[in-house]
Amino acid sequence: MSGFVSRTGTRGILLAPVAWPVLRVFADMDSQKDVQPPKQQPMIYICGECHTENEIKARDPIRCRECGYRIMYKKRTKRLVVFDAR
């Protein structure tokens, strides 16, 4: 069994660096049990045919409420979005 001896003299198991984020995820899951998920708010989509704005939730059918057209475009966000070009 491979391992390491810490400064205090106790033995431990040597973990590969890949396993460290996994352990952090499991440690964070316990602290997030009390946190409730954010409420699903509808996104605004624009119809490709009649150009009306439609609010569509996660499980709603993708269809315009005015004309029934099925091609919808997501409305552009007003939040600042920055991309790094290299």
Buried (B, 14 or more C-beta within 10 A) or exposed (E): EEEEEEEEEEEEEEEEEEEEEEEEEEEEEEEEEEEEEEEEEEBBBBBEEEEEEBEBEEEEEEBBEEEEBEEBEEEEEEEEEEEEEE
